[in-house]
Amino acid sequence: PDPSAPAGAASAVASMAGAGSSLRPGTPYAHLFRKAEADYGVSARLLASVAQQESGFNPRAVSSAGAQGLMQLMPATARGLG
């Protein structure tokens, strides 16, 4: 375990990434999270949780550091990932 991680963070991530990663009804961008889960094997629940935490599901969100979008990627990182 990462000693710098907040208490309970590992169990929270594990529960979000667990089997049966169904999303709550009305989750914004659910179709995109489900497609990413099917295409890349990343939990749709985990992706939705990150988007909710990072941007409040606002695709136009920009942080004071310059991170952008739902998942708050830095522009250079986003470019590098295509």
Buried (B, 14 or more C-beta within 10 A) or exposed (E): EEEEEEEEEEEEBEEBBEEEBEBEEEBBBBEBBBEBBEEEEBBBBBBBBBBEEBBEBEEEBEEEEEBBBBBBBEEEEEEEEE
